[in-house]
Amino acid sequence: MKIDPVAHRGYVLDAASITILVFDVAGKTLSPITSISTSLARMTGLDLDVQAHRLIVGDQRSSSIAIVDVDPSSASVNTVLKVIATGVDGASEVVALDGNVAWVADRAIATSVNVSRVNLTDGTSTNIVTTVGRKSMVVDPSTHTLFISSSKDNSVIAIAQDGTQRSMTLDDSPVSLAISGGKLLVRVSDSIRRFDERTFAVDGSSPVIPGLTAMTSDDTINAVFAASGNVVSILDAGSLIQTGSFPVTAAMSAIAVEPTSHKLFALEVYRVEMRTKIEMYGVSPTVSRVEGADRFEVSAAVSRGQFAAPAPVAYVASGGVFADALSASAAAGAEGGPVLLVQKDRIPDAIATELTRLRPARIVVLGGTATVDPSVETALKAYSGNVSRIGGADRFEVSAAVSQAVFGAARPVAYVAAGATFPDALSGSAAAGKLGGPVLLTAKDSVPASVEAELRRLAPAKIVVLGGPDSVSEAVLGTLTGIQANTTRLTGSDRFEVSSAVCASIWAPNPKVVYVASGLVYPDALSGSATAIANGAPVLLVSTDAIPPSVATELKRLKPTRIVILGGPNSVSPAVEQALQGYIA
């Protein structure tokens, strides 16, 4: 089953009539358009060239493929343009399309397989013998690498354009493959695993989904769909954490998503009666949540969903206090690494697992020994050969030291926020990361000497004070203006208005994603800000049970494609999650 998002048509192989069924998928209901007959004896293996509006179909009873014109504006629409001999030994069982090249595999299962790379223009082909039996094939269009899952053993093989091969062996049989966000997804038994295509390193795994029968992905909304029984689960493509589900009428053998309307199409094949049924569902998993049992699991889940291994750096801060991590987010974002939270005297299991996956080149501990014990610093050396600490006599010195370690002089901006409270700095971290500047902490009524010295070293083009006079006094504003005449304040009547003002000062409408976190507690946003920076996205604060009016107004202006909630329902309630759906573009 293939969906054309440009022509708004769906294509399904019908085994009973030996035809290709064509559906109009533009409306709220599926409308049959026609059926296409080919000269193939038994069609199997179907792929779609969206740009050229053509289908490539394999034949189970011959070594050939057919090219079918499906351009609605063409005079030859829904007819076979040509049939090409593929050169494989046996039937052209599986087809994977890569631009003007079709990869075709033969039917061999217990023996080695011939794979043919067929030029669709001149019909020439190049045969490659693999060591695995074929089950599923997929091509990454960005690297032009073909991946084949084996029905002979528990392996996946990768074939580059030049024919070179490499493989990995799994602990279970790989059933089907997909590409999502430049990663290889492999359905293994009742779960989905994500692999780094270059190294074959495991990059994530879904929870067990009993009876898993099919999967597909929609990169425009960063979602993976998994069909099992009468349910389709929605997974976040970054973390493979389940973010939702919806019912379907029966167990589906294949699913596909139309990426412009986010409609999902489910195919049910009645094998005994040789009948095919296709259904359409209006699904839009545009509000998702990254959560865990505690702040440490959330921290690990946020990192796992965004940062690939090996990571250049991981910042580690106390999850029991907020000050050290406030300055870390902008620094971590600038260096392309996460902020992970630990307990004072131990590394939580979830963080240990994430550090094992990340394999960071460096680990930077933030804060003194009163917040992160030396024993934790020692334990971190098991995960990286380069562990260091940025400390100081107080939160202000730590703030200045983090900035000095990461940011060079002549920064475009430096954000300054109160060190006594957390909300304003939480909102400012994503903004600072987007513009390439630090977040520095100040006392309410005076600028600490260490911070003033760092601001003079940075010589930023402007300084932005976050929060009103109750957080950062007019006296401090005056001192900062003496350092940089271009000093302004972003304020509001509460933390939510400040959050909205920071966002409105930088972000244009229609961002790809907006992150939402509780403005009443700090841990979730501490970990999430680095991820927001990596995606060039803002962080907006909400209360547990409501979206404050200022934030609602800002969400209406933004009209984001997606919203990601940081933290569980105790921090941001299901009612708020539901209300956020109304602000999606």
N, C-alpha and C positions, 0 to 999 in steps of 0.2 A: 504494500500500500504506500502510495506516494501522494503528497499534496503540493500543488503548485500555488505559491502565495501571490504570484503575479497575475495569473489567469484565473485564480480562484476555482481551480478544478482539482478533483481527487481522482486517482487511478488505482484500480484494484484488479488483480488477476482472478478470474472466475474459473476454477477448475472444471466445473460442470459443463459450461458452454464453450470452454477453450477460447474465451474472449477477454478483452480488457474492458471493464466497466468504467464509465466516465460519469462523474457526479459534479454538479454545481455546488460549491461549498460557500458561496458568498452570503447566502441568506441565513435565516434562523433555522431552517430545516434543509435536509439534504434533498436535492432534486436530481434524479437520473437524467442524463443528457443523451447518451448513446452507448453503444458497445462497439469495440474495435475488433475485427477479425484479422488474424495474421496467417501466414503460410506455415507457421511453426506447428509441429505435431503435438507438442505438450509444453506449453510455456511455463517457465520457472525462472525466478530471478528477475527482478524489475528495479530499474533505477531511472531517475529523472534528471535531465539537464534543464534547469529552470531558465537559464539565460537563452538557450537556443530553442526552448519549447519542444523537446524531443524525448521520447522514452527509449530506453535500451532494454530489450527483453531477451532472456536466454531460452534455449530449447533443450528439454530434458532428453530428447531422443535423437539429437544430432549435434554435431560440433559447430553450431552457428548461433548468431545473435541477429535480431532484427532491430532496425532503427525506425521508430514510428513518429511521424510528424503530429504534434498535438498543439501547434500554434493556432489559436482560434481565428487569427486573421489570414491564415494561409489558405490558398485554394486547394491544397492537398491535405488539409487537416484530417486527422484520424485515419491516415493511410500509412502503409509500410513504404518507406523510402528506399530501403535496400536491406538485403540479408547478407551477412558477412560470415565466411568460414573463419573460425577462430584458431584452428590449428591445435587445439587441445585433444588429448586422447580420451574420447568419450563425450558425453553430453556437456553442453555449456550450462552447468547447473546453477552457478551463482554469479551474479553480475555486480560490480561496484564501479561507479563512474567517477572519473576525474577529468573534467573539462572535455577535451576531444579524445580522451583515452578511456577505453572500457577494459577493466580487469575481469577476466573470466576464468573460472575454475572448472575442472572436470568432475565427474561423479565419484571418483575413487574415494573410498573411505578407509579401508584397511591397509592400503598401500600408499606409496608416495603420490603426490598430486601434481598434475601439470597445471600451471597458471599461465595464462596468455595475456599479454599486454597488447590490446588491439587499437590501432589508429583508426578512428571512425571516418576519416576523410578518404584515405587511400586503401583501407582494408588490410594494410600490412600488420603483421603481428610478431611478437617476440615471446618465445616460450621459456618459462622458468620452472624447473623441477624443485618442489619443496619436499620437506621431510615429514609433513603432517597431512592428515586427512582434513578436508575442509568441512566447516559447519557454518560459519558466518564470515562475511568479509565487509570491511569498511575502509574508506580512504580519507585521510586527513587532507583537505584541500589546500591547507597552508604549507604543508611539508611534502605533499604528494607521496606520502608513505602509505602502502597498503598493509593492513593488519588482517590476519586470518586466524580464527579460532579453530582448534583441531578437534575432530571427532575420533581421532586415533589415539591421542594421549591428552594429558592435561596441559596443553601448551598453547601459546599464542606466538605467531611468527610475524615479523615485520619485514617487508620487502621495499627497499628504496627504489627510486627511479632507475638507478643504474643496475638493479638486479641483486645487489648485495642483501644478505639476509642475516637476521639475528632473531633469537627467540627467548622466551621465558617459560618456565614450567610452574604451574600452579598446584595447589594442594587439592583441587577439585576441578571438575570439567568446566571449561569456559563455554557458555552456551551461545551468547550473542554479544555483539560489539556495537559501540557507538562512539562518536567524537563529540565532546562538549567542552567549549572554552579552551581548545588546544590540549585537552587531556583525553586519554583513552579510557572509556567506560567498558567494563567487562561484567556481564551477568554471570555469576558463579553460583549455581544452586539457588538458594533463596536470599541472595544479597547482591548488591552492586558494588564493585570495587573500582576505584579510579587510580590510574597509573600515569606516571611521568613517561611520555612517549620516548624520550631520549634514553633514559636509564632503566625503564621498566620498574622503577621503584614504586611501591605502593604509596599513594598520595591521599588515601581516604577510603572509607568503607561505610556503607549504609547499615542501618540496623537490619536484623533478619526480617524478611517479608515473606511469610509462609505462602507457598503456592505461587511464587513469582513466575509469570509467564511471558512478560514483554516489557520493554523499556524504550523510552525516547527522551529527547531533551529539547529545550527551547532556550537558546543562549541569550535571546533578547530580554528575557526575564529571569535568567540565571536559575532555571528550574530543570529538574529531571523528573519524569513521570514513570511510575512502576505499576504495572497491572498485576493484580493477584486476586483470583476469585471474582467476586462482584464488586471489587474496590480498586480504584486507581489512587495510589499514594503520590503525594507531591513532595519532592525532596529538594532542598537547597543544593544547587550544583556545586557550590564551594565546599560545604561541610558534609553533604549527603545526609544531613539531619532532616527528618520528616517534618514538614511545615504545614501539612494539611492532607485531606483526602476527599474523595467524592464517590458515590456509588455508581455502578454501571449495571446493565441488566443481566449480564452473564460473563463467564470467564472469556477473556479476549486473547486471541492469538497474536495480535499485532496492534500497535498504537502509533499514531503520528500526530504532530502538532503543526498547525499553520501559524507561523511566527508573527504575522501582522495583526491578526485578530485574536490570537491565543486560543483558538478553538482546538479541541482535541478530538481526534477521530479514532474510534475503536473498531477493530475488525474481528468478527466472530465467524469461524468456519465450522459448519456442520459436516464433519468428515464422513460420517456414515451416509448421509443423504447428499453429500457433495453440493451443499448450498453455502452461499456466502452472504453474510449480513454485515453492514457497516452502519455505525451510529455516530452521531456528532454530539459533543458536549461543549457548552460554553464555560470554559475554565480560565481563570485568570489569577494565578497564584502570585499576585503582585504585592501582597503584604505577607512577609514571612518573619519568623522569629528565631533568634539564636539564643538558646537557653541551656541550663544545666541545673544540677542539684544545688549548687552553691556558686559563689563568685569565682571560685577557681575553675570549676568546670565550664562556666561561661567564658572565662578568659581563654581556656584551651580551645573551646569550640570556635570562638571568634578567630583565633589564630589559624586553626586548622582549615577554616573555610576560606582563608585569603592567601596565606603565605606558603609558597612552595619550598621544598627542600632541595638543596641545602640553603638555609637562610644566611644572609650576610651578617646579621646580628640579631640578638634577642635581648631586649631590656627586661630586667626582672626587678619588681618592686613589691613592697609589702601590700598585702590585701587588707591589712588591718587599719592602715592610715592612708590618707589620700595625697598628702603633700608631695611626696617624691615622684609619684607617677604623673602628677599634673604636668610637670615640665617634660616628662619623658615622651609623651605622645607625639609632640611635634618633632622631637629628635628622632624617635623610632620611625616616624613617617618619612622623614628626610633620608633615612638610611635604608628604607625598605624592609624593616623588620617589625615584629610584634612587641607589645607590652604584655608580659605574663606576670600574674600575681602569685605570691607565695605567702605562706605563714611565716611568722618570725623565726621559728626554729626548725622548720621542715619544708620540704618540697611536696606539695600535694600530689597524689597519684596521677591525677589528670594532667598536671603540668609536667610531671616526669615523662609521661607517655608522649606529650606533645614535643618536648625537647628532644626526645629520642627520634621522633619523626623529622623534626626541623634540621637536626645536625648543624646548628649555627656555627659559623666561623668564629664569632665572638659572642660572649655573654657579658653584659654590663649590669652589675648590681647597682641599684639606686638607693641612696640613703646610707646612714651610718649603722653601726652594729646594734644600736638600740631598736632599730626597726627590722633589720635583716641580720640575723646572727651569723658570726663567722663560720659556724658549722654548715650553714646553708651555702655560703660562698664556696666552701671546700667541696660540698656534695655536687655543686654545679660543674665542677671540673670533670665529672664523669660524662658530661654532654658536650664539652668543648675544651680544646686545649688552651683557649685564650679567655680567661675569666678575670675581669677587673671590677673595681668598685669606684663609683663617683659619690663621695660623701661630702660632709661639711658640718660646721658647728650647728647649723639650723637649716630649715627648709629654704631659706633665701640663698644661702651659700650653695646648697645643692642645686637650686634652680640656675644660679649663675654658672656653676661648674659644668652642668649639662650643656648649656648654651655654648660655653667656651670650647667644649670638647667636640662639638658638632658643626657649629655655624661659623663661617668666616666673616670678615668685616664687610661693610657696605651692604648690609641686608636690605631688602626692599621694605621690610616692616619688622617691628618688634611689638608683640602684644604684652601688656602688663596687667596682671589681675591680682586680686587680694589673695594672700597666702593663708588667711585665717578661715576662709570658706572655699568650697569647691565649685559651685555651679557656673560661675562666670568663666573660669579657666577651662572647664569642660567644653563649653561652647566655643571658646577661642582656639582650642587645640587644632580642630579640623581646619579652621580658617588660616591659622598660622602655617600649618602644613601645606595648604594649597598655595600660599604666597611665598613660601620658602623662608620663613622667619621663626624665631623661638617664642615661647611663652615664658615670661619671667614673673616671679612672685614678689609682691611688695607688702610691707606693713601698711596699716590703714593710714597712719599720720606721718610716715616718713619713708623715704626710699633707703633701704639697707645699703651700706657702703659697697658690699660685694655686687649688688645688682646695679648700682650707679656706675661702678667701674666697668661692668660688662656692657652696659648700654653705651658708654663712651668708646669702648673697644669696637663694638658692633657698628657704630655710626650708621644706624638705620635711616632710610629715607623718610620714614615716618614712625611715630609711636602711637599705638592705639590702646587706650585705657579701657578696660572692660568693667562695667558695673558703675553704679551711682556713687555719690559722695559718702553714703553710709558704709560702703565697702572700701573705696579708695578716695581719700579726702581731696578737697580742692588744693590743699597745701602740697600734696604729692603731685597733683596735676601741674602745679606751678613749677615744681622742681624738674619734672620731666620736660616741660616746655623749655626750661633753661638748657637742657641737654639737646633737644631737637625742637626747633620752633614749630615744626609740623607735627603737633601732638593733638589728638582728638579723643573724645570720649564716646563710647557706645553704651547707652544706658537704657533703663526702663524702670517701671514701677516694681518689677519683681524679676526673678531669675529667668522666667519664661519670656518676658519681653526682651531681656538682654539677649537671650538665645536667638530670638527672632530677628533682632536688630543686627546681630553679627552675621547671620545667614543672609539677610537682605542686602548687606553692604558688599557682598562678594558674589553670590551665586545668581546666575541668570535663570530664567524659567526653563522647565523641562530637563532637569538633570536626570541622569540614568537611574540614580538611586539616592534616597535620603535615609539616614539612620536616625532612629528615635530611641531615646533612653529616658529613664526616670530622672527627674530633676531633684528628687527628694533623697536619693541614695547615690553614692558615687561609683561603686565598683564596676558596673556594667559599662558605663561610658568611658571609664579609664582604659579598659581593654579595647573598646570599640573605636576609639578615636584614631588609633593607628591604622585600622582597617578602613575607616572613612577617608583618611588621607590617601591611602593607597588607591582608592577609587575616585579621588577628587570630589568627595561628597561631603555635605554638611551633616552636623549632628544637632538635632532639635530636642529640647527637653519637654517632657509632659509630666503631669501628675499621675498617680496610680490609676485613678478612675475617670480621668477627663483629659481632653485636649484643651489647654488654655486658649482663650480667644485670640491672643496675639499669635500663637503657634498655628491655630487654625487658619488665620488670615495669611500667614506666610506659606502654609501648605497649599492654599488656594492659588497663590501667586506662582509657586514653583511648579505645580502639576507634574510631580515626578512620575517616572515609569514604574519604579518599585519603591517600596518602603521596607526597611529591615528593622525590626524591633530588637533591641539588645536587652536580654534578661527575661526571666520567667514571668508568669502571671501575677506573682506577688509584687513585682516591681511595676509592670505595665499590664493592666487587667485585660481579659478577653474582650470586655466592652470597648476599651480603647482600640484594641486590635481591629475589631469590627468597624469602628467609626473611621479608622484610617483608610479603609477601602474607598471611602467617598472622596478622597483627595487624589486618587490615581488618575493620570491623564487618560 
